[in-house]
Amino acid sequence: VSTRKIQEHLQAFYPHNSSHKSIYKWIIKYAKQISNFTDNLKLDVGNELQVDEMQYSRRKYYNRKGVDVNWFIDSIDTKTRFMVASEYVSSRGQEEIKQVIKRAKQKTKEQIKIVTTDGLMVYPDVIRKIYGFSNKTHKVNVEHNQVNASAGEGFNIMIERLHNNIRQRTKTFRGFHGKIESANSIMKGYEIYYNFITKHQALNKCPYELATNLKFNSENKWLELIQLSKQ
């Protein structure tokens, strides 16, 4: 639900202490705080990483007010469905995509052997720079599987399904406020929710249960994550 709907719910219990602006600030604050903890967890993933981008515009889905087009760039491990790295950015140029793939490589170490993307022209050069080129084999150190949907080559189903879930969530928002940093924090909050809070329907588990050794002691995972991030 939207932050205003959350406010309406809280007012039933805390009539003098609820504001949709406070809720928005809490999301930004704790998304940043928790991500500093979760981004440093050791990951045990499969050998394929899918990377893609979502467009956000004034007419479509969820965008910052006063801005025509932004992009959400993300990556997912196909084995555990864990969202490895993501970023909400103002464009999908080489530097922005490089930032996400570089962070994904740092978190997955040497486990990734295949990187699957769409047909965007910047990907081959970025993957070559991030994963390196072998002079011995004359190949990039990972296999780049580039799927061009417009050419009838199909879709990267796992990450597209993730994008459908994101669209379902963000359609209830009317827009981001402020700078892109706060917008990115909101999306970081969704990444945490997807990885640690809600069960993946196909797995019947949260992605973190397969990708990390993290254990929770209660059903209130948000509170435990906040407490763990303070340690």
Secondary structure, 3 states (H helix, E strand, C coil): CCHHHHHHHHHCCCCCCCCHHHHHHHHHHHHHHHHHHHCCCCCCCCCEEEEEEEEEECCCCCCECCCCEEEEEEEEECCCCCEEEEEEECCCCHHHHHHHHHHHHHHHCCCCCEEEECCCCCHHHHHHHHHCEECCCCEECCEEEECCHHHCCCCCHHHHHHHHHHHHHHCCCCCECCCHHHHHHHHHHHHHHHHHHCCECCCCECHHHHHCCCCCCCCCHHHHHHHHHHC
